[in-house]
Amino acid sequence: MSNLTPHKLGRPVLTGSGTPGAFDERAVDVPFVFEHRGAYYMTFVGFDGRGYQTALARSDDLLHWEKLGVILHRGQGNGWDETNAAGCWLLCENNLDAPRSLTRWEGKYWLAYHSYPGEGYETGPARFGLAWTQDETLLTWHRLPEPFLTPEDGADWERGGLYKECLIRHDGLFYLFYNAKDLHAMEQTGLATSPDLHTWTRYDGNPVLRTTPGAWDSRFRSDPCVVWHEGRWVMFHFGYDGRHAQEGIAFSDDLRHWAQHPDPILTVGPEGSLDSLHAHKPAVIKRDGILYHFYCACRPHHEGDLTDNNGEFRCITVATSAPV
C-alpha cells in the first residue's frame, strides 16, 4: 500500500506567479482535479499574503496546465466570505474507475468552499459556503448568501474552524467530509449529511478520522478526498506530526466507519527535493489505468524560486502508479 503511487514527477505542475498583487503571488495550494467537456480541469487556491482566492486551470494530459483565471474573487460574496474564498471540491462522479465528470443537481454544478474572516494565512475560524453555476466554461459562479456549516454550531473538536470540504452524493443523500480544528489547533475529520444541500446534520460519531498519539498523524488527520473504488469507499487524506505532512488512506463500507491504513502512502522526499517539508492535500484521478495523485509539495525557499511564502516554496505536483 505504501507504493500506491511511487512515481513522483519531481517538478511542479502548477506554481504561484510571483507577480506582485496577483492572487497567487506567494503560492498555490489545495488541488481538485476532474474531467469536463473533453479535457481535465483543476480548481486550486492562490495565496497573495492577504488570503485565499480560487482559480481554474485546464490540461489535456494532466501534466501540463494552463491557468484560466480566478473564479472566486476577493471583494465578492456576502460579507462573511468577502476576504477569502477557498474552493476545494465540485460535485462529481464518485467512481475512481469512471471519468471524474461533474454531476448536476437541480440543473446546476456545485462548488464547496470555505472562508476565513480575517486577512493573513488562515486567520480566524473558517465557515463553509456553496456556489453554483450553469456556465459550461465554469468561470462564473454564484454564491449562496449564508454559510451552511459553522464552527460555532459544532462540537469542541471543530470550534477552532472548518477546513477542506469533500462533497459527494450517494443514494439520494449528500455527504460532506471535512476537517476542523479544536482550540488547541488539533485537526481531525468529520462528516455531515443533507438531503438538499440546505439542512445539514453532523454525524454523532464524529470525528470519523482521529489523530493517533505519537504517530505520523498525531496532530492532523485532514483534507479528505473520498472516492468509490472496487466495491468500497476510499478516503485519501493527510497526517501531520508537527514536522511533516504526509498522505494516508482509509477504507469504509458505509461512509461512516473508517479503517485507517497505519502508514503513510505518500511520504516526504529527501532534503532538497520538492516535497522535503510536506507532501499533502490529495486529489486523485485515473487516466488510461494509471492513478494520478495530485498533492501540494513544500520545501524551504531557494534563491531563484518563483515564489516565497514566508521562507517556503509551495506548489502543486503529482505522483503516479506507473511512469508517465
N, C-alpha and C positions, 0 to 999 in steps of 0.2 A: 504493500500500500504506500510505503514511503517513496516508491519510484513511479507514482502515478503519472506525473509529468516531469521527467528527469531532464528534458532538453530545454535549458534556458536559452532564450535568444541572445541574451548578453548585451543588448543595446535597447535604448528606449524605442517604443513605437509612437509615443507622444510625450512631448516635454512642454514646459511653460515657455512663454515667448521671451521673457526677459525685457520686454518693451515697457518703459515707464508709463504707468497709467493704464496698461492693458489689464483685462480681467484675469489673465493668467501670468502676470508679471513674475511671480515668485515660484509658482508650482502648479502642476496638475495632479489630480487625485480622483479616487473613487470611480473606476470604470464600470460601465454596464454595457454589454455587447449583445446585439440582436440582429436579425435579418429583416429587411423591409424593401419591397419593390425591387428585388433582384440584386441587392447589394447588402453589405454589412455596415452597421452603424454603431457608434459608441456615444453614449452620454458620459460626460465627465464634468468635474468641477474644477474651476480655476481659482487660485488664491492670489490676491494682489496686495496683501498686507492689511487690508481693511476687512476682508471677509470673502465668502464663497459666492460665486455665480456659476450657473450651469450652462454648458455648451454641448454642441453636437459635432461629431466627426463622421466621415464616411470612408469606406475601404472596399476594394474589390477582392483582396486576398488575405485580409486580417493582419497583414504585416506592415503595410504602408497606408498611412491615414492622412486625410485632408480635413482640417478644421473648417466647419461650415458657418459657425457663428454662435453667439450666446442665445439661449432660449429662455432662461430665467434670469432677468436683469435686476441689478440693484436699483432701488428707487421705484420699482413697480410693486404691485401686491396690495396688501390691505393693512398696512401699519405694522402688524406683528411680524411680517415677513419681508419688509422693505429693505433691510440691511443685508440679509443673507438669504440665499435660496440654493440649497444643495440637493439637486435631483439625483436619486440613486437607483430607481427601478421603474420600468414600464411594464404594464400588464402584458404578458406574452405567453407563448406556448410553454407548458411546463416540462414536456418530454425532452430530455437532453439529446435523444437519438433522432428527433424530428427537427425540421427547420425551426429555429427560435424566432418565429414570426410574431409580430404584435397581434393581440386579440382585442376586439372591440367589446365594450359593454355599453348598452343603451346608445349604440351607434357612434361611440367616441373611443379614442385612445386615452389611456390614463397614466399619469406620471405621479409617483410619490416623492415627496421632498421634505427636508427639514430645514428649520431656520433658527439661527441663534439671534438673540435680541440685541447684542452689543457688537461694536466693531472690534476687530482683532481676530486671533486664532481661536475659534470655538469658544467665544465669550458669552457666558450666561447659559441657562438651561434651554435647550432647543425643543421645539414643538414640531409636530408633523402636519403637513398640508398635502392637498391633492390638486393637480392641474389636469386639464383635458384639452384635446384638440380633435378637429375633424380635417385638419390640414395635412395632406399626404406628404408634404415636404418636412413635416414635423418641426417647423421653425417658429410657429406661432401658437402659443399656449395661453389658456385661460385658467386662472387660479380660483379655486373656491374661496369664499371670503373668510372663513374661520378655520382654525386648526381642528383636526379631527381627533387628535390624541395629544395630551399634555402631561408633563411630569407631575404637575400639582394634583392630578386625579389618580396618580399611580401609587404603588406601594413604595416602601422605603428603598428598595433596590434600584428604583428608577427616578427618585426625586431630584437627582442632580442634573438630569437632562436626557433627552432621547436622541438616538443616532440613527445609523443607516437602516433604511426600510427595505424589506423584501416582500412584495405584494403578489400573491398568487390567487387564482380562483380554482376551486375543485369541488365538484358535486354541488354546485349552486351556492357555495359559501366562499367568502373572501377570507384569506388568511394573511395576516400581517406579522411577519417576523421582524424583530428589531432589537438592537442592543441599546442599553441605557446604563447610566452610571448612578451610583449612590453618592451620598455627600462626602464620602472618603475617596471618590474617584475610582472605584472598582466597577468595571463594566461586565455585564452579563447579558444574555439574550433571552427575550421573552416572546410571547405570542398574544395577539388579539384577533378576534374574528368579527365578521359583519355580514349580514345578508344583503346589504345595499350600498356599502361604502359610506353610509351616514351614521348609523348606530353601531358602536363598537363595544365589544365585551372582552376584557382581559381574561386570559386563561387562569384559572385558580391554581394551577400547578406551576406558575412562573416562579423563577426563570427556568426555561426548558434546557438551557445550556448554562452550567455553573462553572465558576473558576475552580481550579484544582490546587490546593495549597502545596507550595514547594515545587510546582512543576512549571513547564514551559508556558502554561496558560494560567499562572497564579494570579495575575492582575486583570486580564481581559479575556473574555470569550465573546468576540464581536464580529460585526459585519456579515450577517447570514446571507447565504446565496443558496436557495433551495430549488432543487430540480428533481424530476422523476427519472429513474434510470433502472432498467431491468427489474421491474416489479417492486421497487421500494423507493422511498424518498431519501434523498441525499442532501445534506447541508454542508457546503463549503463555508469556512469561516476562518478567523484568525485568533491566535492566542498571543498573549504578551506577558512577560515576566518582569517587566521593569527595565529590561535592557534591549531585548529584541522582540519584534513581532513576526510571527511565522504562521503559515497556513495549516489548518487542521480540517478534519472531516468527521461527520456524524451521520447516523442512519436511523430511519424511522419507518414504521408500517402505518402509522395513523396521524402523523404530523404533530403529535402532542408529546410522545415519549421518544426520547432520542438516546441512542447508544453512541458514545464518543470513541473514535479510534484513539488509542493512548498517545501516539507520537505524531509530530508534525508530518504533513505530506509534502510540504514545500518549505525548505529551510533557508536561512540567510546564507549568503555566499562568503567567501574568504575576504580578508582585508583588501581593499582596493577595488572590489567588484561592485557592480551596480547596485546590489542589494545587500551590502555588508551590514547595514544597520537594521533594515526591516524588509520583509517580503510579505505583503499583507493586502487585504481588501480584495477578495476574489470576484471574478466574473468569468463564467465558463461557457463555452460553445463548442460544438463539433463541426468539423468540415472534412469530408472525404475520409471518415472514420478516425480522424485524429482529434484528440481533445486539446483545445486551446485554453489555457488557464491564464487569464489576464490578471495582473496584480500591480499594486503600487510598490515601486522599489525605491529605497532610500539609502544613501551613503553620505559621508561627510563631503562638504563642498570642496571642490578642487579649483585651483586657478584656471580660468578659461571656460568654466561651466557657463552655460547659457543662463541659468537661474541660480539664485542663492536665497534659500528660505531659512534665515536665521542660522546660517552655518551648515545647512543641509541641502543636498541635491535630491529632489523628489520628482519622480517621473512615473510613467506607466509603461510596463513591459509585458512579456508573455513567456510562459513555459509550455511545452507541448509533450504529448505522449510518444511522439515519434519525430525524427528530424524533419524539418521543413525548409 
